[in-house]
Amino acid sequence: KALLATNNDLERATDWVFSHLEDPDEDETPAHKPSQLVIPDLPDGVPKYRLKALISHMGKSTSSGHYVCHIKNGAEWVLFNDNKVAVSKNPPTDLAYLYLYQRVDS
């Protein structure tokens, strides 16, 4: 849909996707309805997860800047930014594109 709207321009299509997040996808149908979801019984109890890492973008747009990774190491966050690795005092936990969780024993 984005490529059609931008004449197959990949960079413009990426910007189009992020500027049309609220648009309904009329030609897509959900594979199942939420009321049909079945959650199986887990033999080891209810799963619990903690945030382990996140991927975020640093830059003014999708056509400039780059992606960085923050990984939690013990009690502190570590920033991986190309050739630089440093402690991150304020990781952007509310602005990431991808969140990675680790299951914790209950």
KOLFI-173437 format. One record per atom (N, C-alpha, C, O): x, y, z; residue number from 1; atom name. Coordinates in nm, 3 decimals. Layout:
BEGIN
R  X  Y  Z  NUM  CA
...
This chain:
BEGIN
R  0.083  -0.119  0.000  1  N
R  0.000  0.000  0.000  1  CA
R  0.088  0.126  0.000  1  C
R  0.061  0.221  -0.074  1  O
R  0.192  0.125  0.084  2  N
R  0.281  0.241  0.092  2  CA
R  0.359  0.259  -0.037  2  C
R  0.377  0.371  -0.084  2  O
R  0.406  0.149  -0.094  3  N
R  0.481  0.159  -0.219  3  CA
R  0.393  0.210  -0.332  3  C
R  0.439  0.287  -0.417  3  O
R  0.267  0.169  -0.334  4  N
R  0.175  0.219  -0.437  4  CA
R  0.153  0.369  -0.422  4  C
R  0.147  0.443  -0.521  4  O
R  0.140  0.413  -0.298  5  N
R  0.113  0.555  -0.272  5  CA
R  0.234  0.643  -0.301  5  C
R  0.218  0.764  -0.319  5  O
R  0.354  0.585  -0.306  6  N
R  0.475  0.664  -0.325  6  CA
R  0.550  0.628  -0.453  6  C
R  0.669  0.655  -0.465  6  O
R  0.481  0.566  -0.546  7  N
R  0.540  0.531  -0.676  7  CA
R  0.667  0.446  -0.659  7  C
R  0.767  0.468  -0.727  7  O
R  0.659  0.347  -0.568  8  N
R  0.767  0.251  -0.542  8  CA
R  0.897  0.314  -0.491  8  C
R  1.005  0.257  -0.510  8  O
R  0.888  0.430  -0.428  9  N
R  1.006  0.493  -0.368  9  CA
R  1.017  0.441  -0.224  9  C
R  0.935  0.475  -0.139  9  O
R  1.119  0.359  -0.197  10  N
R  1.132  0.292  -0.069  10  CA
R  1.144  0.388  0.049  10  C
R  1.079  0.367  0.151  10  O
R  1.224  0.493  0.036  11  N
R  1.240  0.588  0.146  11  CA
R  1.110  0.663  0.174  11  C
R  1.070  0.678  0.290  11  O
R  1.043  0.708  0.068  12  N
R  0.914  0.778  0.087  12  CA
R  0.810  0.681  0.141  12  C
R  0.725  0.721  0.221  12  O
R  0.814  0.556  0.100  13  N
R  0.718  0.457  0.148  13  CA
R  0.736  0.433  0.298  13  C
R  0.637  0.418  0.371  13  O
R  0.860  0.429  0.344  14  N
R  0.885  0.412  0.487  14  CA
R  0.828  0.529  0.566  14  C
R  0.762  0.508  0.668  14  O
R  0.851  0.651  0.520  15  N
R  0.793  0.769  0.585  15  CA
R  0.640  0.763  0.581  15  C
R  0.574  0.800  0.678  15  O
R  0.585  0.716  0.469  16  N
R  0.439  0.707  0.454  16  CA
R  0.381  0.611  0.557  16  C
R  0.278  0.640  0.618  16  O
R  0.446  0.497  0.577  17  N
R  0.397  0.398  0.674  17  CA
R  0.387  0.459  0.812  17  C
R  0.286  0.445  0.880  17  O
R  0.494  0.529  0.855  18  N
R  0.495  0.585  0.990  18  CA
R  0.403  0.705  1.005  18  C
R  0.368  0.741  1.117  18  O
R  0.365  0.769  0.897  19  N
R  0.271  0.881  0.906  19  CA
R  0.126  0.837  0.887  19  C
R  0.036  0.920  0.897  19  O
R  0.102  0.708  0.859  20  N
R  -0.034  0.656  0.841  20  CA
R  -0.061  0.539  0.935  20  C
R  -0.132  0.445  0.897  20  O
R  -0.007  0.542  1.055  21  N
R  -0.025  0.432  1.149  21  CA
R  -0.170  0.413  1.191  21  C
R  -0.212  0.301  1.222  21  O
R  -0.247  0.520  1.192  22  N
R  -0.386  0.511  1.236  22  CA
R  -0.482  0.472  1.124  22  C
R  -0.600  0.446  1.151  22  O
R  -0.435  0.468  1.000  23  N
R  -0.522  0.434  0.887  23  CA
R  -0.560  0.287  0.892  23  C
R  -0.474  0.201  0.908  23  O
R  -0.689  0.257  0.878  24  N
R  -0.729  0.116  0.877  24  CA
R  -0.683  0.048  0.748  24  C
R  -0.682  0.109  0.641  24  O
R  -0.647  -0.078  0.760  25  N
R  -0.609  -0.157  0.644  25  CA
R  -0.735  -0.228  0.594  25  C
R  -0.769  -0.336  0.642  25  O
R  -0.802  -0.166  0.498  26  N
R  -0.930  -0.218  0.452  26  CA
R  -0.917  -0.350  0.378  26  C
R  -1.008  -0.434  0.385  26  O
R  -0.805  -0.371  0.309  27  N
R  -0.791  -0.493  0.231  27  CA
R  -0.730  -0.607  0.312  27  C
R  -0.707  -0.715  0.257  27  O
R  -0.702  -0.586  0.440  28  N
R  -0.651  -0.693  0.524  28  CA
R  -0.759  -0.737  0.620  28  C
R  -0.828  -0.654  0.679  28  O
R  -0.774  -0.866  0.636  29  N
R  -0.872  -0.920  0.729  29  CA
R  -0.797  -0.992  0.840  29  C
R  -0.700  -1.062  0.813  29  O
R  -0.841  -0.976  0.965  30  N
R  -0.771  -1.043  1.073  30  CA
R  -0.783  -1.195  1.062  30  C
R  -0.885  -1.247  1.018  30  O
R  -0.677  -1.265  1.101  31  N
R  -0.677  -1.410  1.092  31  CA
R  -0.771  -1.473  1.195  31  C
R  -0.821  -1.583  1.173  31  O
R  -0.795  -1.403  1.305  32  N
R  -0.887  -1.453  1.406  32  CA
R  -0.941  -1.336  1.485  32  C
R  -0.883  -1.227  1.485  32  O
R  -1.051  -1.358  1.552  33  N
R  -1.108  -1.253  1.636  33  CA
R  -1.050  -1.268  1.777  33  C
R  -1.023  -1.380  1.821  33  O
R  -1.032  -1.157  1.849  34  N
R  -0.975  -1.168  1.984  34  CA
R  -1.054  -1.262  2.074  34  C
R  -0.995  -1.326  2.161  34  O
R  -1.185  -1.271  2.057  35  N
R  -1.266  -1.358  2.142  35  CA
R  -1.237  -1.506  2.117  35  C
R  -1.277  -1.591  2.197  35  O
R  -1.169  -1.538  2.007  36  N
R  -1.140  -1.677  1.975  36  CA
R  -1.002  -1.721  2.025  36  C
R  -0.965  -1.837  2.007  36  O
R  -0.927  -1.631  2.086  37  N
R  -0.795  -1.667  2.134  37  CA
R  -0.804  -1.765  2.249  37  C
R  -0.886  -1.748  2.340  37  O
R  -0.721  -1.866  2.244  38  N
R  -0.716  -1.965  2.352  38  CA
R  -0.576  -1.962  2.410  38  C
R  -0.477  -1.980  2.340  38  O
R  -0.569  -1.938  2.540  39  N
R  -0.441  -1.936  2.608  39  CA
R  -0.423  -2.071  2.677  39  C
R  -0.500  -2.107  2.766  39  O
R  -0.320  -2.145  2.636  40  N
R  -0.302  -2.279  2.694  40  CA
R  -0.253  -2.271  2.838  40  C
R  -0.191  -2.173  2.878  40  O
R  -0.281  -2.376  2.913  41  N
R  -0.227  -2.386  3.048  41  CA
R  -0.077  -2.412  3.037  41  C
R  -0.034  -2.498  2.960  41  O
R  0.001  -2.338  3.113  42  N
R  0.145  -2.356  3.108  42  CA
R  0.187  -2.442  3.227  42  C
R  0.151  -2.412  3.341  42  O
R  0.264  -2.547  3.203  43  N
R  0.302  -2.637  3.312  43  CA
R  0.390  -2.570  3.418  43  C
R  0.397  -2.617  3.531  43  O
R  0.457  -2.461  3.381  44  N
R  0.545  -2.395  3.477  44  CA
R  0.488  -2.264  3.530  44  C
R  0.562  -2.182  3.583  44  O
R  0.357  -2.243  3.515  45  N
R  0.293  -2.126  3.572  45  CA
R  0.278  -2.010  3.475  45  C
R  0.308  -2.023  3.356  45  O
R  0.232  -1.899  3.526  46  N
R  0.210  -1.779  3.447  46  CA
R  0.345  -1.719  3.411  46  C
R  0.428  -1.697  3.499  46  O
R  0.369  -1.691  3.283  47  N
R  0.499  -1.636  3.245  47  CA
R  0.513  -1.490  3.289  47  C
R  0.418  -1.413  3.284  47  O
R  0.633  -1.454  3.330  48  N
R  0.665  -1.316  3.365  48  CA
R  0.788  -1.278  3.284  48  C
R  0.879  -1.358  3.265  48  O
R  0.789  -1.152  3.237  49  N
R  0.898  -1.105  3.152  49  CA
R  0.950  -0.972  3.204  49  C
R  0.879  -0.896  3.269  49  O
R  1.077  -0.946  3.172  50  N
R  1.134  -0.815  3.203  50  CA
R  1.200  -0.762  3.076  50  C
R  1.247  -0.837  2.992  50  O
R  1.201  -0.631  3.065  51  N
R  1.263  -0.566  2.950  51  CA
R  1.414  -0.588  2.956  51  C
R  1.478  -0.552  3.055  51  O
R  1.469  -0.646  2.851  52  N
R  1.612  -0.677  2.846  52  CA
R  1.689  -0.583  2.753  52  C
R  1.804  -0.547  2.780  52  O
R  1.624  -0.542  2.641  53  N
R  1.693  -0.457  2.544  53  CA
R  1.591  -0.381  2.461  53  C
R  1.474  -0.417  2.456  53  O
R  1.638  -0.277  2.396  54  N
R  1.551  -0.202  2.305  54  CA
R  1.634  -0.143  2.193  54  C
R  1.751  -0.109  2.210  54  O
R  1.570  -0.131  2.078  55  N
R  1.633  -0.072  1.959  55  CA
R  1.561  0.060  1.932  55  C
R  1.438  0.063  1.925  55  O
R  1.637  0.166  1.917  56  N
R  1.577  0.297  1.888  56  CA
R  1.654  0.364  1.775  56  C
R  1.764  0.321  1.738  56  O
R  1.596  0.470  1.721  57  N
R  1.655  0.542  1.608  57  CA
R  1.701  0.679  1.655  57  C
R  1.629  0.750  1.725  57  O
R  1.823  0.715  1.616  58  N
R  1.874  0.848  1.646  58  CA
R  1.889  0.921  1.513  58  C
R  1.968  0.880  1.428  58  O
R  1.815  1.028  1.495  59  N
R  1.821  1.105  1.372  59  CA
R  1.691  1.179  1.349  59  C
R  1.592  1.156  1.418  59  O
R  1.692  1.270  1.250  60  N
R  1.575  1.353  1.223  60  CA
R  1.468  1.282  1.143  60  C
R  1.351  1.318  1.153  60  O
R  1.505  1.182  1.063  61  N
R  1.407  1.110  0.982  61  CA
R  1.460  0.971  0.951  61  C
R  1.573  0.937  0.987  61  O
R  1.379  0.891  0.884  62  N
R  1.422  0.756  0.849  62  CA
R  1.532  0.756  0.744  62  C
R  1.600  0.655  0.726  62  O
R  1.549  0.868  0.675  63  N
R  1.654  0.875  0.573  63  CA
R  1.786  0.932  0.627  63  C
R  1.883  0.944  0.553  63  O
R  1.789  0.968  0.755  64  N
R  1.913  1.013  0.815  64  CA
R  1.920  0.961  0.958  64  C
R  1.817  0.935  1.021  64  O
R  2.040  0.947  1.008  65  N
R  2.059  0.894  1.142  65  CA
R  2.087  0.746  1.136  65  C
R  2.119  0.691  1.030  65  O
R  2.076  0.680  1.251  66  N
R  2.101  0.537  1.257  66  CA
R  2.034  0.476  1.379  66  C
R  1.984  0.547  1.466  66  O
R  2.034  0.345  1.383  67  N
R  1.971  0.272  1.493  67  CA
R  2.077  0.237  1.598  67  C
R  2.192  0.209  1.565  67  O
R  2.036  0.239  1.724  68  N
R  2.124  0.203  1.834  68  CA
R  2.052  0.102  1.922  68  C
R  1.930  0.087  1.915  68  O
R  2.128  0.035  2.004  69  N
R  2.071  -0.066  2.093  69  CA
R  2.109  -0.035  2.237  69  C
R  2.223  -0.001  2.266  69  O
R  2.012  -0.048  2.326  70  N
R  2.036  -0.037  2.470  70  CA
R  2.008  -0.176  2.528  70  C
R  1.903  -0.235  2.502  70  O
R  2.103  -0.227  2.606  71  N
R  2.087  -0.359  2.668  71  CA
R  2.106  -0.343  2.818  71  C
R  2.200  -0.278  2.864  71  O
R  2.015  -0.404  2.894  72  N
R  2.025  -0.397  3.040  72  CA
R  2.125  -0.501  3.087  72  C
R  2.112  -0.620  3.058  72  O
R  2.224  -0.455  3.161  73  N
R  2.328  -0.542  3.214  73  CA
R  2.327  -0.526  3.365  73  C
R  2.382  -0.430  3.418  73  O
R  2.264  -0.619  3.434  74  N
R  2.248  -0.605  3.579  74  CA
R  2.150  -0.493  3.607  74  C
R  2.035  -0.498  3.562  74  O
R  2.194  -0.392  3.681  75  N
R  2.107  -0.280  3.715  75  CA
R  2.124  -0.161  3.622  75  C
R  2.049  -0.063  3.633  75  O
R  2.220  -0.166  3.529  76  N
R  2.243  -0.051  3.443  76  CA
R  2.215  -0.083  3.297  76  C
R  2.219  -0.198  3.254  76  O
R  2.188  0.022  3.221  77  N
R  2.166  0.010  3.077  77  CA
R  2.295  0.046  3.005  77  C
R  2.367  0.138  3.045  77  O
R  2.325  -0.029  2.898  78  N
R  2.445  -0.005  2.819  78  CA
R  2.402  0.030  2.677  78  C
R  2.318  -0.039  2.617  78  O
R  2.460  0.137  2.623  79  N
R  2.429  0.184  2.488  79  CA
R  2.533  0.129  2.390  79  C
R  2.654  0.145  2.411  79  O
R  2.485  0.065  2.283  80  N
R  2.572  0.017  2.176  80  CA
R  2.543  0.104  2.055  80  C
R  2.434  0.098  1.998  80  O
R  2.641  0.186  2.016  81  N
R  2.624  0.287  1.912  81  CA
R  2.743  0.280  1.817  81  C
R  2.845  0.344  1.841  81  O
R  2.729  0.203  1.709  82  N
R  2.838  0.183  1.613  82  CA
R  2.964  0.136  1.685  82  C
R  2.969  0.024  1.734  82  O
R  3.067  0.221  1.692  83  N
R  3.194  0.182  1.754  83  CA
R  3.202  0.219  1.902  83  C
R  3.305  0.196  1.966  83  O
R  3.095  0.275  1.956  84  N
R  3.098  0.323  2.093  84  CA
R  3.007  0.237  2.181  84  C
R  2.894  0.206  2.143  84  O
R  3.056  0.201  2.297  85  N
R  2.977  0.131  2.398  85  CA
R  2.992  0.211  2.527  85  C
R  3.103  0.239  2.571  85  O
R  2.878  0.249  2.586  86  N
R  2.885  0.333  2.706  86  CA
R  2.765  0.307  2.795  86  C
R  2.663  0.255  2.750  86  O
R  2.777  0.343  2.921  87  N
R  2.664  0.335  3.013  87  CA
R  2.561  0.438  2.971  87  C
R  2.596  0.552  2.939  87  O
R  2.435  0.400  2.972  88  N
R  2.326  0.490  2.935  88  CA
R  2.244  0.520  3.060  88  C
R  2.179  0.431  3.116  88  O
R  2.246  0.646  3.103  89  N
R  2.174  0.684  3.224  89  CA
R  2.025  0.699  3.201  89  C
R  1.946  0.674  3.293  89  O
R  1.983  0.739  3.080  90  N
R  1.842  0.759  3.049  90  CA
R  1.807  0.694  2.915  90  C
R  1.792  0.764  2.816  90  O
R  1.793  0.561  2.911  91  N
R  1.758  0.497  2.784  91  CA
R  1.617  0.539  2.741  91  C
R  1.531  0.559  2.826  91  O
R  1.592  0.553  2.610  92  N
R  1.461  0.598  2.561  92  CA
R  1.357  0.484  2.561  92  C
R  1.312  0.440  2.456  92  O
R  1.321  0.438  2.680  93  N
R  1.232  0.322  2.691  93  CA
R  1.093  0.348  2.635  93  C
R  1.020  0.253  2.606  93  O
R  1.054  0.472  2.619  94  N
R  0.921  0.501  2.564  94  CA
R  0.926  0.538  2.415  94  C
R  0.822  0.566  2.357  94  O
R  1.045  0.537  2.353  95  N
R  1.057  0.579  2.213  95  CA
R  1.120  0.472  2.123  95  C
R  1.158  0.502  2.010  95  O
R  1.130  0.349  2.170  96  N
R  1.198  0.246  2.092  96  CA
R  1.109  0.192  1.981  96  C
R  0.986  0.202  1.987  96  O
R  1.173  0.133  1.879  97  N
R  1.102  0.068  1.770  97  CA
R  1.084  -0.080  1.799  97  C
R  0.988  -0.142  1.752  97  O
R  1.175  -0.137  1.876  98  N
R  1.172  -0.280  1.904  98  CA
R  1.209  -0.301  2.049  98  C
R  1.308  -0.247  2.097  98  O
R  1.128  -0.381  2.120  99  N
R  1.153  -0.413  2.260  99  CA
R  1.180  -0.562  2.270  99  C
R  1.108  -0.643  2.212  99  O
R  1.284  -0.599  2.344  100  N
R  1.320  -0.739  2.363  100  CA
R  1.304  -0.773  2.511  100  C
R  1.361  -0.707  2.598  100  O
R  1.226  -0.877  2.537  101  N
R  1.199  -0.918  2.675  101  CA
R  1.263  -1.053  2.704  101  C
R  1.283  -1.135  2.615  101  O
R  1.294  -1.075  2.832  102  N
R  1.350  -1.200  2.876  102  CA
R  1.255  -1.259  2.980  102  C
R  1.212  -1.191  3.073  102  O
R  1.225  -1.387  2.963  103  N
R  1.138  -1.452  3.060  103  CA
R  1.214  -1.472  3.190  103  C
R  1.330  -1.513  3.190  103  O
R  1.148  -1.442  3.303  104  N
R  1.208  -1.460  3.433  104  CA
R  1.137  -1.575  3.504  104  C
R  1.017  -1.597  3.488  104  O
R  1.213  -1.646  3.581  105  N
R  1.154  -1.758  3.656  105  CA
R  1.055  -1.703  3.758  105  C
R  1.081  -1.602  3.824  105  O
R  0.941  -1.771  3.768  106  N
R  0.841  -1.723  3.864  106  CA
R  0.855  -1.790  3.998  106  C
R  0.778  -1.761  4.090  106  O
